[in-house]
Amino acid sequence: MHKLLYTIPVFLLVGCTVGPDYVPPKVDIPKLSDKEEIEQFTKDKWWSVFGIETLNKLEEQALKNNADLKQAIANIDMAKAAAGIAQSDMLPQIAINGEGTKSYISKNGKSFVPGMTTKRNSTDYLGALGASYEIDFFGKYRRSNEAARAELLATRAAKDAILLSITAQVAKNYFLIRALDAKLSIANRTLLTRKQTYKIYKSRFESGYCTELDLLRIQSEMDSVKTTVISLEESLAKAETSMSVLLGCTPRIMMERKTTPDHAIEKLRIPNKIPKGIPSDILSRRPDLLNAEGMLIAANAKIGEAKAAFFPSISLTGAFGFESLKLGKLFTSGSDMWTFNSGISMPVFTGGRLSSMSASARANYRAALAYYEKTVQTAFKETLDALVKNHKSRDIVISRTRQVNALKRSYDIAKKQKDAGLIGLIDLLDVERNLLSGEMELVTALQDQLDAVVDLCKALGGGWKTLYK
């Protein structure tokens, strides 16, 4: 037995790990920019680039209470536990066993021998320390541990991706609320003008100074703006409830809360320096890429785990303790005992089960590799789109601002011409309608410009590395 015990370290030293070792896949990517170019977008709290105190508070509340984030953190705890289980399989299992047995044998059973068996009843007591260990000669448990640790890495990255998505949604929802507030203000101001005009023309119609056609046209324009106001109020209410869900509010608080207004959307700060290229460390900054690679590492390790199942399993078990027919003599001299067993088993015929498991593991790796490649493509697409949107959205805001300024000037001129009788009511209404549309489109352009910065922060990985540890 002692010789066999001495061979255990030898088994452990010469043991191999079957299956392929992980090699990062080669990705055909272009030359990328230095990371210093995007320093302002890599802060832990990336949303602070806007300098909005209300937004900062909303983001902090979402990080504390969002239900999706809580679920993601719970998933990390489960992955940690799974990794712990996988690691425990590589270690000896030790247990203390206690046993007391009382039996009464049958006269007609094989244990009873007439003329020799004097007692039909017997007792036996046993207390022992037992141990069992399966030598991981072919790396089955090492590959399982490797896969579990990779899945833990992927789960942490998945949490980071959820965190980044939630903080981006909060920022976009905040800008949506600011935009809807601005549009509602414009619509209400226009509606007030239309109501005043309608009141004047109704009085004129009743006095016979204008036609019913003019009155109906003004009423139609007034009702059209009123419909816009109602629609904007509905959209604003939905945006508020969406924000409540992102913040993890209870139903009661959801009914009561409302985003505190602070700055008008046209006065919100836009970062001046926008990157021109993609950072060189983009593959290690984005949590979705880390998640995809973690799953790829795990899939690769499971190929080795499936392959190791074809090879023999070598197990060792033993126990040391005390045994006695009388409980009072269990720990006395002469009651000591020990056992040691070693065994080996190897699959011979499994009906194709092991081959199918191996084929499944290889197919799973190919699927994980394709997912990783698609995630890389998506990362570059989102970053390129965000860069283009940032530069173009600024140009659109400039154009829309010029358009609104021209429409305001046109409206002032048209109003004077209408008062002077040089143009008709329809011409004035057309200019006023165009002004309303232009002001609404400018607000949308301002919102798009703010959203573009959010999209860029998200595409560049935001501040996911150190948030919410």
HUHU-V480470 format. One record per pair of residues at least 4 apart in sequence whose ideal C-beta (glycine too) atoms are under 8 Angstrom apart, sorted by the first residue. I is the first residue (numbers start at 0). J is the second residue. D is the distance in whole Angstrom. If there is no record, write none. Layout:
# HUHU-V480470
i	j	d
I	J	D
I	J	D
This chain:
# HUHU-V480470
i	j	d
0	4	7
0	339	5
1	5	7
2	6	7
3	7	8
3	339	8
3	341	6
5	9	8
6	10	6
7	11	7
7	134	7
7	315	7
8	12	6
9	13	6
10	14	6
10	134	5
10	136	6
10	313	7
11	134	7
11	135	8
14	134	7
14	135	6
14	136	4
14	137	7
14	138	7
15	136	7
15	137	6
15	138	6
16	137	7
16	138	3
16	141	5
16	142	7
16	303	6
17	137	5
17	138	6
17	142	8
17	303	5
17	306	5
17	307	5
17	310	7
18	138	7
18	142	6
18	299	8
18	300	7
18	302	5
18	303	2
18	304	7
18	305	8
18	306	5
18	307	7
19	299	6
19	302	6
19	303	7
20	299	8
21	295	8
21	296	5
21	299	5
21	300	7
23	292	7
24	295	7
24	368	6
24	371	6
24	372	7
26	282	7
26	372	8
26	375	6
28	282	8
28	375	8
28	379	7
29	277	8
31	276	7
31	277	5
31	278	6
31	279	4
31	281	7
32	36	5
32	37	8
32	274	7
32	275	7
32	276	4
32	277	6
32	278	6
32	279	6
33	278	7
33	279	6
34	38	7
34	41	7
34	278	5
34	279	6
34	280	5
36	274	5
36	275	7
36	276	7
36	278	7
37	41	6
37	274	5
37	278	5
37	459	6
39	48	6
39	270	6
39	272	7
40	45	6
40	48	7
40	274	7
40	455	7
40	456	5
40	459	5
40	461	8
41	45	7
41	284	8
41	459	7
41	460	7
41	461	8
41	462	7
42	47	6
42	48	7
42	462	5
43	462	4
43	464	7
43	465	5
43	466	6
44	55	7
44	58	7
44	462	6
44	466	8
45	166	8
45	456	4
45	461	4
45	462	4
46	51	8
46	54	6
46	55	7
46	58	5
46	166	6
46	169	8
46	170	5
46	453	8
46	456	7
47	55	6
48	270	5
48	452	7
48	456	7
49	54	6
49	170	8
49	267	6
49	268	6
49	269	8
49	270	8
49	449	8
49	452	8
50	268	5
51	55	7
51	173	8
51	261	7
51	262	7
51	267	7
51	268	8
52	56	7
52	261	7
53	57	6
53	173	7
53	258	7
53	259	5
53	261	5
54	58	6
54	169	8
54	170	6
54	173	5
55	59	7
56	60	6
57	61	6
57	169	5
57	173	6
57	242	7
57	246	7
57	258	7
58	62	6
58	166	6
58	169	6
58	170	7
59	63	7
60	64	6
60	246	5
60	247	7
61	65	5
61	68	8
61	165	6
61	166	7
61	169	5
61	245	5
61	246	5
61	247	7
62	68	7
62	162	7
62	165	8
62	166	7
62	466	7
62	467	5
63	247	7
64	69	8
64	246	6
64	247	3
64	248	7
65	69	7
65	165	5
65	245	6
65	246	7
65	247	5
66	70	6
66	247	6
67	71	6
67	161	6
67	165	6
68	72	6
68	158	7
68	161	6
68	162	6
68	165	6
68	467	7
69	73	7
69	247	8
70	74	6
71	75	7
71	157	6
71	158	4
71	161	5
71	162	7
72	76	7
72	158	6
73	77	7
74	78	6
74	154	5
74	157	7
74	158	7
75	79	6
75	151	7
75	154	5
75	155	6
75	158	6
76	80	7
77	81	6
77	154	8
78	82	6
78	147	8
78	150	6
78	151	4
78	153	8
78	154	4
78	155	8
79	83	6
79	151	6
80	84	7
81	85	6
81	147	5
81	150	7
81	151	7
82	86	6
82	144	7
82	147	4
82	148	5
82	150	8
82	151	5
83	87	6
84	88	7
84	147	7
85	89	8
85	140	7
85	143	5
85	144	4
85	146	7
85	147	4
85	148	8
86	90	7
86	144	5
86	147	7
88	140	5
88	143	6
88	144	7
89	135	6
89	140	5
89	141	7
89	144	6
90	132	8
91	130	5
91	131	7
91	132	4
92	130	7
92	131	5
92	132	7
93	128	7
93	129	7
93	130	5
94	128	8
94	129	5
94	130	8
95	126	8
95	127	8
95	128	6
95	129	8
96	125	7
96	126	7
96	127	5
96	128	8
96	129	6
96	318	7
96	320	8
97	125	7
97	126	5
98	123	8
98	124	7
98	125	4
98	126	8
99	122	8
99	123	8
99	124	5
99	125	8
99	326	7
100	122	7
100	123	5
100	124	8
100	125	8
101	120	7
101	121	7
101	122	5
102	120	7
102	121	6
102	122	8
103	119	6
103	120	5
104	108	6
104	110	5
104	111	6
104	116	8
104	119	5
104	120	8
104	121	8
105	110	8
105	111	6
106	111	5
106	119	7
107	111	7
110	116	8
111	116	5
111	119	7
112	116	5
121	324	7
122	324	6
122	325	7
123	322	7
123	323	8
123	324	6
124	322	7
124	323	5
124	324	7
124	325	7
124	326	5
124	329	5
125	320	7
125	321	7
125	322	5
126	320	5
126	321	5
126	322	8
126	329	6
126	330	8
127	318	4
127	319	6
127	320	3
127	321	7
127	322	8
127	336	7
128	318	7
128	319	5
128	320	6
129	316	7
129	317	7
129	318	4
130	316	7
130	317	6
130	318	7
131	314	7
131	315	7
131	316	4
131	317	8
132	314	7
132	315	5
132	316	8
133	140	8
133	312	6
133	313	7
133	314	5
133	315	8
134	313	4
134	314	7
134	315	7
135	139	6
135	140	4
135	141	6
136	310	7
136	311	8
136	313	6
137	307	4
137	310	4
137	311	8
138	142	5
138	303	6
138	307	6
139	143	6
139	304	6
139	307	4
139	308	7
139	310	8
139	312	8
140	144	6
141	145	6
142	146	6
142	300	5
142	301	7
142	303	4
142	304	4
142	307	6
143	147	6
143	300	8
143	304	5
144	148	6
145	149	6
145	296	7
145	297	8
145	300	4
145	303	8
146	150	6
146	296	8
146	297	4
146	298	8
146	300	4
146	301	5
146	304	7
147	151	7
147	297	8
148	152	7
149	153	6
149	293	5
149	294	7
149	296	4
149	297	4
149	300	6
150	154	6
150	293	7
150	294	7
150	297	5
151	155	7
151	293	8
152	156	6
152	289	7
152	293	4
152	296	7
153	157	6
153	289	7
153	290	5
153	291	8
153	292	8
153	293	3
153	294	5
153	297	7
154	158	7
154	290	8
154	293	8
155	159	7
156	160	6
156	286	5
156	287	7
156	289	4
156	290	4
156	293	6
157	161	7
157	286	7
157	290	5
158	162	6
158	286	8
159	163	6
159	286	4
159	289	7
159	290	8
159	463	4
159	464	8
159	466	8
160	164	6
160	286	4
160	287	5
160	290	6
160	463	7
161	165	6
162	166	6
162	286	8
162	463	6
162	466	6
162	467	6
163	167	6
163	286	6
163	457	6
163	460	7
163	461	5
163	463	5
164	168	6
164	457	7
165	169	6
165	245	6
166	170	7
166	461	7
166	466	8
167	171	6
167	453	5
167	454	8
167	456	7
167	457	5
167	461	7
168	172	6
168	245	6
169	173	6
169	242	7
169	245	5
169	246	7
170	174	7
170	449	8
170	453	5
171	175	6
171	450	6
171	453	6
172	176	7
172	238	6
172	241	6
172	242	5
172	245	6
173	177	7
173	242	7
173	258	7
174	178	6
174	264	7
174	267	8
174	446	5
174	449	4
174	450	6
174	453	8
175	179	6
175	238	5
175	446	7
176	180	6
176	235	7
176	238	5
176	239	7
176	242	7
176	258	5
177	181	7
177	260	8
177	262	8
177	263	7
177	264	4
177	267	7
177	446	8
178	182	6
178	264	5
178	442	5
178	443	7
178	445	7
178	446	4
179	183	6
179	231	6
179	234	6
179	235	4
179	238	6
180	184	6
180	235	7
180	260	6
180	263	8
180	264	7
181	185	7
181	263	6
181	264	5
181	265	7
181	442	5
181	445	8
182	186	6
182	231	5
182	439	6
182	442	5
183	187	6
183	228	7
183	231	5
183	232	7
183	235	6
184	188	6
185	189	6
185	435	7
185	438	5
185	439	6
185	442	7
186	190	6
186	224	6
186	227	5
186	228	5
186	231	6
186	435	7
186	439	8
187	191	6
187	228	6
188	192	7
189	193	6
189	224	5
189	431	7
189	435	5
190	194	6
190	221	7
190	224	5
190	225	6
190	228	6
191	195	7
192	196	6
192	431	7
193	197	6
193	217	7
193	220	6
193	221	4
193	224	5
194	198	6
194	221	6
195	199	7
196	200	6
196	217	6
196	221	8
197	201	6
197	214	8
197	217	5
197	218	6
197	221	5
198	202	7
199	203	6
200	204	6
200	209	6
200	213	6
200	214	5
200	217	5
200	424	8
201	205	6
201	214	6
202	206	6
203	207	8
203	208	4
203	209	4
204	208	7
204	209	5
204	210	7
204	211	6
204	213	8
204	214	5
209	213	5
209	214	6
210	214	7
211	215	6
212	216	6
213	217	7
213	424	5
214	218	6
215	219	6
216	220	7
216	424	7
216	425	7
216	428	7
217	221	6
217	424	7
217	428	7
218	222	6
219	223	6
220	224	7
220	428	6
220	431	8
220	432	7
221	225	6
222	226	6
223	227	7
224	228	7
224	435	7
225	229	7
226	230	6
227	231	6
228	232	6
229	233	7
230	234	6
231	235	6
232	236	7
233	237	7
234	238	6
235	239	6
236	240	7
237	241	6
238	242	6
239	243	7
239	256	7
239	257	6
239	258	6
240	244	7
240	253	6
241	245	7
242	246	6
242	258	6
243	248	4
243	252	7
243	253	4
243	256	6
244	248	7
244	253	8
246	256	8
248	252	4
248	253	5
248	256	6
249	253	7
250	254	7
251	255	7
252	256	5
262	266	5
262	267	5
263	267	8
264	442	6
264	445	5
264	446	7
264	449	8
265	442	8
265	445	6
267	445	8
267	449	6
269	393	8
269	448	6
269	449	7
269	452	7
270	452	6
273	386	7
273	389	5
273	390	7
273	452	8
273	455	7
274	278	7
274	386	7
274	455	7
274	459	8
275	386	7
276	386	8
277	281	5
277	379	7
277	382	5
277	383	7
277	386	8
278	284	7
278	459	7
280	284	5
281	285	6
281	378	6
281	379	8
281	382	7
281	459	7
281	460	7
282	288	6
282	375	7
282	378	8
283	288	8
283	289	7
284	459	7
284	460	3
284	463	8
284	464	8
285	289	7
285	378	5
285	458	8
285	459	8
285	460	5
286	290	6
286	460	7
286	463	5
287	291	6
287	374	6
287	377	8
287	378	7
288	292	6
288	371	8
288	374	6
288	375	7
288	378	6
289	293	6
290	294	7
290	374	8
291	295	6
291	367	8
291	370	6
291	371	4
291	374	4
291	375	8
292	296	6
292	371	6
293	297	7
294	298	6
294	367	5
294	370	7
294	371	8
295	299	6
295	364	7
295	367	4
295	368	6
295	370	8
295	371	5
296	300	6
297	301	6
297	367	8
298	302	7
298	360	7
298	363	5
298	364	4
298	366	8
298	367	4
298	368	8
299	303	8
299	364	6
300	304	6
301	305	6
301	360	5
301	363	7
301	364	8
302	306	6
302	357	7
302	360	5
302	361	6
302	364	6
303	307	6
304	308	7
304	360	7
305	353	7
305	356	5
305	357	4
305	359	7
305	360	4
306	357	6
308	346	7
308	353	5
308	356	7
308	357	8
309	346	7
309	353	6
309	357	8
310	345	7
311	343	5
311	344	7
311	345	4
312	343	7
312	344	5
312	345	7
313	341	7
313	342	7
313	343	5
314	341	7
314	342	5
314	343	8
314	344	8
315	339	8
315	340	7
315	341	5
315	342	8
316	339	8
316	340	5
316	341	8
316	342	8
317	337	7
317	338	6
317	339	4
317	340	7
318	337	7
318	338	5
319	335	8
319	336	8
319	337	4
320	335	8
320	336	6
320	337	8
321	329	5
321	330	6
321	334	4
321	335	6
321	336	7
322	329	8
322	334	6
322	336	5
323	328	5
323	329	5
323	331	7
323	334	5
324	328	8
325	329	8
328	334	6
329	334	6
330	334	6
346	353	6
349	353	5
351	355	6
352	356	6
353	357	6
354	358	6
355	359	6
356	360	6
357	361	7
358	362	6
359	363	6
360	364	7
361	365	7
362	366	6
363	367	6
364	368	6
365	369	6
366	370	6
367	371	6
368	372	6
369	373	6
370	374	6
371	375	7
372	376	7
373	377	6
374	378	6
375	379	7
376	380	6
377	381	6
378	382	6
378	458	7
379	383	6
380	384	6
381	385	6
381	454	7
381	457	8
381	458	4
382	386	6
382	455	8
382	458	4
382	459	7
383	387	6
384	388	6
384	454	7
384	458	8
385	389	6
385	451	7
385	454	4
385	455	4
385	457	8
385	458	4
385	459	8
386	390	7
386	455	7
387	391	6
388	392	6
388	447	8
388	451	4
388	454	6
388	455	8
389	393	7
389	448	8
389	451	5
389	452	7
389	455	6
390	394	7
391	395	6
392	396	6
392	444	7
392	447	5
392	448	4
392	451	5
393	397	7
393	448	6
394	398	6
395	399	6
395	444	5
395	447	7
395	448	8
396	400	6
396	441	7
396	444	5
396	445	6
396	448	5
397	401	7
398	402	6
399	403	6
399	437	7
399	440	6
399	441	4
399	444	5
400	404	6
400	441	6
401	405	6
402	406	6
402	437	5
402	440	8
402	441	7
403	407	6
403	434	7
403	437	5
403	438	6
403	441	5
404	408	7
405	409	6
406	410	6
406	430	7
406	433	6
406	434	4
406	437	5
406	438	8
407	411	7
407	434	6
408	412	6
409	413	6
409	430	5
409	433	8
409	434	7
410	414	6
410	430	5
410	431	6
410	434	5
411	415	7
412	416	6
413	417	6
413	422	6
413	426	6
413	427	5
413	430	4
413	431	8
414	418	6
414	427	6
415	419	6
416	421	4
416	422	5
416	426	8
417	421	7
417	422	5
417	423	7
417	424	7
417	426	7
417	427	4
422	426	4
422	427	7
423	427	7
424	428	6
425	429	6
426	430	7
427	431	6
428	432	6
429	433	6
430	434	6
431	435	7
432	436	6
433	437	6
434	438	6
435	439	6
436	440	6
437	441	6
438	442	7
439	443	7
440	444	6
441	445	6
442	446	6
443	447	6
444	448	6
445	449	7
446	450	6
447	451	6
448	452	7
449	453	7
450	454	6
451	455	6
452	456	6
453	457	6
454	458	6
455	459	6
456	461	5
457	461	6
460	464	8
462	466	6
